Amino acid sequence: MNICVTGAAGFIGFHLAKRLLKEGYAVTGIDNLNACYGRSLKKARLRQLTGPGFRFHKIDICNRNKINKIFINNRFDRLIHLAAQAGVRYSLEAPHIYQRTNNEGFLNILEAVREVNIEHMVFASSSSVYGNNVKTPFSEHDRVDNPVSLYAATKRSSELTAGVYAKLFNIPLSGVRYFTVYGPWGRPDMALFKFTKLMLEGKAIEIYNKGQMVRNFTYIDDVVDGTIRVMNAPPVEKHEVALYNIGNNRAETVLDFVDTLESVLGTTARKKLVPMQPGDVLQTVADISKIRKLGYNPETSMRKGIENFVSWYKSYYR
């Protein structure tokens, strides 16, 4: 089976491609290797994927002609679309990049899929679409019409656009809403990465909203497992998009996260408690009862996940 993974040099895309190759799939990776957080980490991820069964194409999903050509010239059985501009805070600084990549680029992918026969397309959404919903845990049945960041708005827009294509063109589509993913090879702008770097350098870390924000910290291996389970379960009703939360079953505060990191590093963080930032939400807690029906069962504890990250970080950065 030939699987296409867009965003293959990204955090989740890399881990997903690696797992698919290990399980015997042929994987075609697509990524534009943009310089959003430096290309060296992305190239290092790709070097982990080289070998039989993996092909890579350096393509921007906003290049409609090149995307169409790739899909026409290859016989992809399934597609996992992860390529996107990620991050809540950066969307306040560079809104046009988010609109272009997450909306125009997503539309190009859908148009390409429309012209070929793919068994199932899975696309990445985000827990950010829930905004500041008061009811927790967040369910796929909840209303999501009040995003509080441009990033969240583009992800919700993608879900709506996918729904139109599912209805009009009978495309089997599923969306996965990721909840606070962390682990080795993560992005430098993510909290665990920033905290670890600054604490090892003896510098202060900024903790928003005094650390009282609640999250489902979800380890990357569990996220990959959930994504593959969704990939292998095309929606029964092709005219509807199947949406799944991929999180864990533990609601923990950012301070819990920092406390565990302190314990793993064997150091005390210099904490600078700052107000909540624009675009942030107080809590993202997932109802995962729907994806549990596919056999999903997140197993990685926060401590084990942080230990794995710190071990990788120290090895990668010497």
C-alpha positions as CSV (number, residue, x, y, z in Angstrom):
1,M,0.0,0.0,0.0
2,N,1.4,3.4,-1.0
3,I,0.7,6.1,1.5
4,C,1.3,9.8,0.8
5,V,2.2,12.0,3.8
6,T,2.3,15.7,3.4
7,G,4.4,17.6,5.9
8,A,6.7,14.6,6.1
9,A,9.6,16.6,7.4
10,G,7.4,18.1,10.2
11,F,7.2,16.9,13.8
12,I,4.1,14.6,13.5
13,G,4.7,13.8,9.8
14,F,8.2,12.5,10.4
15,H,7.1,10.2,13.2
16,L,4.1,9.0,11.2
17,A,6.2,8.3,8.1
18,K,8.8,6.4,10.2
19,R,6.1,4.2,11.8
20,L,4.4,3.5,8.5
21,L,7.8,2.5,6.9
22,K,8.4,0.2,9.9
23,E,5.0,-1.4,9.4
24,G,5.9,-2.2,5.7
25,Y,4.1,0.6,3.9
26,A,5.5,2.4,1.0
27,V,5.6,6.1,1.9
28,T,5.8,9.2,-0.3
29,G,6.6,12.3,1.6
30,I,5.9,15.9,0.5
31,D,7.2,18.9,2.3
32,N,8.5,22.4,1.2
33,L,11.1,22.5,4.0
34,N,10.3,26.1,4.7
35,A,12.4,28.1,7.1
36,C,9.7,28.8,9.7
37,Y,11.9,27.3,12.5
38,G,15.1,26.5,10.5
39,R,15.6,23.8,8.0
40,S,18.4,21.8,9.8
41,L,16.0,20.0,12.1
42,K,13.7,19.1,9.2
43,K,16.6,17.8,7.2
44,A,17.8,15.8,10.1
45,R,14.3,14.2,10.4
46,L,14.4,13.3,6.7
47,R,17.7,11.6,7.1
48,Q,16.1,9.2,9.5
49,L,13.6,8.2,6.8
50,T,16.0,7.5,3.9
51,G,15.9,3.9,2.7
52,P,13.7,1.4,0.8
53,G,10.1,2.3,0.6
54,F,10.5,6.1,1.1
55,R,10.4,8.7,-1.6
56,F,10.5,12.4,-1.0
57,H,9.3,15.4,-3.0
58,K,10.2,19.0,-2.0
59,I,7.0,20.7,-3.0
60,D,4.9,23.6,-1.6
61,I,1.3,22.5,-1.4
62,C,0.4,26.0,-2.6
63,N,1.9,25.1,-5.9
64,R,-1.2,23.7,-7.5
65,N,0.4,22.5,-10.7
66,K,3.1,20.5,-9.0
67,I,0.7,19.0,-6.5
68,N,-1.6,17.9,-9.3
69,K,1.3,16.3,-11.2
70,I,2.4,14.3,-8.1
71,F,-1.1,12.9,-7.5
72,I,-1.7,12.1,-11.2
73,N,1.7,10.4,-11.7
74,N,1.5,8.3,-8.5
75,R,-1.0,5.8,-7.4
76,F,-1.6,6.7,-3.7
77,D,-3.9,4.4,-1.9
78,R,-4.3,6.7,1.1
79,L,-3.3,10.2,2.0
80,I,-2.5,11.8,5.3
81,H,-2.4,15.5,5.0
82,L,-0.4,17.2,7.8
83,A,1.3,20.0,5.9
84,A,0.2,23.3,7.5
85,Q,1.5,26.4,9.2
86,A,1.3,25.5,12.9
87,G,1.3,27.5,16.1
88,V,-1.2,29.9,17.7
89,R,1.0,32.9,18.5
90,Y,2.8,33.1,15.2
91,S,-0.6,33.4,13.5
92,L,-0.9,36.8,15.1
93,E,2.3,37.9,13.5
94,A,2.0,36.3,10.0
95,P,-1.7,35.8,9.3
96,H,-1.2,35.7,5.5
97,I,1.0,32.7,5.7
98,Y,-1.7,30.8,7.7
99,Q,-4.4,31.7,5.2
100,R,-2.2,30.7,2.3
101,T,-1.0,27.4,3.6
102,N,-3.8,26.2,5.7
103,N,-6.7,27.3,3.4
104,E,-5.3,27.7,-0.2
105,G,-2.9,24.8,0.2
106,F,-5.6,22.6,1.7
107,L,-7.9,23.4,-1.2
108,N,-5.2,22.4,-3.7
109,I,-4.8,19.0,-2.0
110,L,-8.6,18.5,-2.1
111,E,-8.7,19.4,-5.8
112,A,-5.9,17.0,-6.5
113,V,-7.7,14.2,-4.6
114,R,-10.9,14.9,-6.5
115,E,-9.1,14.0,-9.8
116,V,-7.8,10.7,-8.6
117,N,-9.0,7.6,-6.8
118,I,-7.8,7.5,-3.2
119,E,-9.3,5.1,-0.7
120,H,-9.2,7.5,2.2
121,M,-7.8,11.0,3.0
122,V,-7.1,11.9,6.6
123,F,-6.3,15.5,7.4
124,A,-4.9,17.2,10.5
125,S,-7.1,19.6,12.5
126,S,-6.5,20.9,16.0
127,S,-8.0,21.1,19.5
128,S,-7.8,24.9,18.9
129,V,-11.1,24.7,17.0
130,Y,-12.9,24.3,20.3
131,G,-11.9,27.8,21.4
132,N,-12.9,28.6,25.0
133,N,-15.8,26.1,25.1
134,V,-16.8,25.8,28.8
135,K,-18.0,22.2,28.6
136,T,-15.3,19.7,29.1
137,P,-14.2,17.2,27.9
138,F,-14.5,18.5,24.4
139,S,-16.6,16.2,22.1
140,E,-16.7,16.0,18.4
141,H,-20.4,16.8,18.7
142,D,-19.7,20.2,20.4
143,R,-20.2,23.4,18.5
144,V,-17.0,24.9,17.2
145,D,-18.0,28.3,15.8
146,N,-16.0,30.6,18.1
147,P,-12.3,30.3,17.4
148,V,-10.0,32.7,19.3
149,S,-7.0,32.6,17.0
150,L,-6.4,32.8,13.3
151,Y,-4.7,29.4,13.4
152,A,-7.9,27.9,14.9
153,A,-10.0,29.7,12.3
154,T,-8.0,28.2,9.4
155,K,-8.3,24.7,10.9
156,R,-12.0,25.1,11.3
157,S,-12.2,26.4,7.8
158,S,-10.4,23.3,6.6
159,E,-13.0,21.1,8.3
160,L,-15.8,22.9,6.7
161,T,-14.2,22.9,3.2
162,A,-13.6,19.1,3.6
163,G,-17.2,18.6,4.4
164,V,-18.3,20.3,1.2
165,Y,-15.9,18.1,-0.8
166,A,-17.1,15.0,0.9
167,K,-20.8,15.8,0.1
168,L,-20.2,17.0,-3.5
169,F,-17.6,14.6,-4.7
170,N,-18.1,11.5,-2.5
171,I,-14.5,11.7,-1.2
172,P,-13.8,9.5,1.9
173,L,-12.5,12.1,4.4
174,S,-11.6,12.0,8.1
175,G,-10.2,14.8,10.2
176,V,-8.1,14.4,13.4
177,R,-8.1,17.0,16.1
178,Y,-4.7,16.8,17.8
179,F,-4.4,17.8,21.5
180,T,-1.1,19.3,22.7
181,V,1.3,16.9,21.1
182,Y,4.9,16.6,22.5
183,G,7.9,14.3,22.2
184,P,11.3,13.9,20.6
185,W,12.0,15.8,17.4
186,G,9.4,18.4,18.4
187,R,9.3,22.0,17.1
188,P,11.5,24.5,18.8
189,D,8.5,26.8,19.4
190,M,6.7,24.2,21.5
191,A,6.6,24.6,25.3
192,L,8.6,21.5,26.2
193,F,11.3,22.3,23.7
194,K,11.6,26.0,24.9
195,F,11.4,25.1,28.6
196,T,14.1,22.4,28.3
197,K,16.5,24.7,26.4
198,L,16.1,27.6,28.8
199,M,16.3,25.5,32.0
200,L,19.5,23.8,30.8
201,E,20.9,27.2,30.1
202,G,19.9,28.4,33.6
203,K,17.5,31.0,32.1
204,A,14.0,31.9,33.3
205,I,10.9,30.4,31.6
206,E,7.7,32.3,31.0
207,I,4.6,30.5,32.2
208,Y,1.4,31.9,30.8
209,N,-1.7,32.4,33.0
210,K,0.4,31.4,36.1
211,G,0.5,27.8,34.8
212,Q,-3.2,27.2,35.4
213,M,-4.1,26.3,31.9
214,V,-5.3,22.7,31.6
215,R,-4.1,20.5,28.7
216,N,-4.2,16.9,27.4
217,F,-0.5,16.5,26.9
218,T,-0.4,13.7,24.3
219,Y,2.8,11.9,23.5
220,I,3.8,11.6,19.8
221,D,3.7,7.8,19.7
222,D,0.1,7.8,20.9
223,V,-0.8,10.4,18.3
224,V,0.8,8.4,15.5
225,D,-1.1,5.3,16.7
226,G,-4.4,7.1,16.7
227,T,-3.8,8.6,13.2
228,I,-3.0,5.2,11.7
229,R,-6.1,3.7,13.2
230,V,-8.2,6.5,11.7
231,M,-6.4,6.0,8.3
232,N,-7.4,2.3,8.4
233,A,-11.0,3.1,9.2
234,P,-12.5,5.0,6.2
235,P,-15.8,6.7,7.1
236,V,-18.8,4.4,6.5
237,E,-20.8,7.4,5.1
238,K,-18.6,8.9,2.4
239,H,-20.7,12.1,2.2
240,E,-19.7,13.1,5.7
241,V,-16.4,14.0,7.3
242,A,-15.5,11.7,10.2
243,L,-13.9,13.8,13.0
244,Y,-11.8,12.3,15.8
245,N,-10.2,13.8,18.9
246,I,-6.7,12.4,19.4
247,G,-5.7,13.2,23.0
248,N,-5.3,11.3,26.2
249,N,-7.5,10.6,29.2
250,R,-5.6,12.9,31.7
251,A,-6.2,16.6,32.3
252,E,-3.1,18.2,33.6
253,T,-2.0,21.8,34.2
254,V,1.1,23.5,32.7
255,L,2.5,23.6,36.2
256,D,2.2,19.9,36.4
257,F,4.1,19.7,33.2
258,V,6.9,22.0,34.5
259,D,7.1,20.1,37.8
260,T,7.7,16.9,35.9
261,L,10.3,18.4,33.7
262,E,12.1,19.8,36.7
263,S,12.2,16.3,38.2
264,V,13.5,14.8,35.0
265,L,16.2,17.4,34.5
266,G,17.1,17.5,38.2
267,T,16.9,21.2,38.4
268,T,14.5,23.9,39.5
269,A,13.1,26.3,36.9
270,R,13.3,30.0,37.3
271,K,9.6,30.7,36.7
272,K,8.3,34.0,35.4
273,L,4.5,33.9,35.7
274,V,3.0,36.1,33.0
275,P,-0.6,36.8,31.9
276,M,-2.5,34.7,29.4
277,Q,-1.5,35.5,25.8
278,P,-3.8,36.5,23.0
279,G,-5.1,33.5,21.1
280,D,-4.6,31.1,24.0
281,V,-7.4,29.0,25.6
282,L,-7.8,28.1,29.2
283,Q,-8.3,24.3,28.6
284,T,-8.1,21.7,25.9
285,V,-9.4,18.4,27.3
286,A,-10.4,15.6,24.9
287,D,-13.3,13.2,25.0
288,I,-11.7,10.3,23.2
289,S,-14.6,7.8,23.5
290,K,-15.1,7.9,19.7
291,I,-11.6,7.0,18.7
292,R,-11.4,4.4,21.5
293,K,-13.9,2.4,19.4
294,L,-11.1,2.0,16.8
295,G,-8.8,0.5,19.5
296,Y,-7.0,3.7,20.4
297,N,-5.6,3.6,24.0
298,P,-3.0,6.3,24.9
299,E,-0.4,4.6,27.1
300,T,2.5,7.0,27.6
301,S,2.6,8.8,30.9
302,M,3.7,12.4,31.1
303,R,6.9,11.5,33.0
304,K,7.9,8.8,30.4
305,G,7.2,11.1,27.5
306,I,9.3,14.0,29.0
307,E,12.1,11.5,29.8
308,N,12.1,10.4,26.2
309,F,12.2,14.0,25.0
310,V,15.0,15.1,27.3
311,S,17.1,12.1,26.3
312,W,16.6,12.9,22.6
313,Y,17.3,16.6,23.2
314,K,20.6,16.0,25.1
315,S,21.7,13.6,22.4
316,Y,20.7,15.8,19.4
317,Y,22.2,19.0,20.8
318,R,25.2,17.3,22.6
